Amino acid sequence: MDKPIRVLVAKPGLDGHDRGAKVIARAFRDAGMEVIYTGLRQTPEQIVETAIQEDVEVVAMSILSGAHNHLFPIVVNMLKEREADDILVVGGGVIPDDDIPGLKEAGVAEIFTPGTPTSQAIEFIKQNIKR
Amino acid sequence: MSLQERLVSGDVRALARLMTYAENDYPEATRVIKELYDKTGGAYVIGITGPPGAGKSTLTDKLTKALRARGKTVGIIAVDPTSPFTGGAILGDRIRMQDLFTDQGVFIRSMGTRGHLGGLSRATQTAVRLLDIFGKDYIFIETVGVGQSEVDIVKTADSVVMVLMPGLGDDIQAIKAGIMEIGDVFAINKADLDGADRTKIEIEMMLDLNENREWRPPISKVVAVDNSGIDDLLERIQNHRYYLESSGELVSRRLRNTKQELVSLIRDRVVEFILEESGERFSVDRLVESIASKDMDIYTAAEEILRKIKK
């Protein structure tokens, strides 16, 4: 068996809607990945420390509170400060189309909005992790 | 700087990366440990085990906080099962440890079992050594939820805490022959629920049957979510440590564990070697065919391989 991809599924922000995160966590697991799931309301500091200690190749964040433009770039920048910008950062949740170019500009590799098949996110990760 | 130098200088990324190498069987992890082997042995290793849902993660979180309050540094290895069908895993022990994520004195690593039975992953022991070299004072190993025979933790930890809860009832009877024997300290978690006293009595009765050992495992009642009883539990773990250290049992326990680990390491290597050698002087596949066609029996085939290898 190939070495499994390790991915952190994190929920930053103050909303309590973790159904999307749980669905994606299961889909990743069923695709043979090791999914570290840390629960609700994570600060960027918690997400970055966890990503480093767990040595993940991907950080997948889900957010439904509207704070994505604020929180996603903070995580990207903090990873960069820790010289961990080889970690692929992707996002999902209720994110308006108009916000997506700005988020990509800030270093988020891809945004998956509601309705995206989980297989698409899995394929994107497999194609884009740095190995 | 090399990974080895970075590890010694306290670089968390280097520690994490070496653990990944250990999990993926890259030789770099063992190479670094070989170089730094004299730095191992300083950490005290505590196993946290028990059935699923007993509260192992929450208890680990609270014990870690109690040790941090005493100025100790802590490493945690939390093992969860890997799906045998997809190879994937959801590693969720961190959900109960959120306050620890940004504590610089704590390092947490989640591991999937990756097909290894026994309640731990194959890389757990190597990960413990890396945390030990890194300089952690205490290392917790949280096993998968155990049932009957996941007793590897006893070969890896200095003290094993068996976490139970009220309402297991006759289940304690059912599991006592297997995993109940490995507890050095018992914790009855969720002790605010009905039946905690009964659970305690059942454990006492079980321990009474084994009176001739020097250390009688104490039983702590705790409510981990309320942080109640944690100091008492920690004190009992420390007492076990003092007992091991003062009786010389710690040295012999570690010696015993080292021997078991060495034997299983050799076993793995020998099997690997035999399978690699297969094809030149003898062929495992051809012997299997002979066994299937009844030209040879399986015992003679095994002896045949050993005879060829010894030459």
Interface residues (C-beta under 8 A of the other chain):
Chain A: M1 K3 P4 R6 A25 R26 F28 R29 D30 A31 G32 M33 E34 V35 I36 Y37 T38 G39 Q42 T43 E45 Q46 E49 T50 I52 Q53 E54 D55 R82 E83 A84
Chain B: V12 R13 A16 R17 M19 T20 E23 N24 T82 S83 T86 G87 G88 A89 I90 L91 G92 R94 I95 Q98 F101 T102 F107 I108 R109 S110 G112 R114
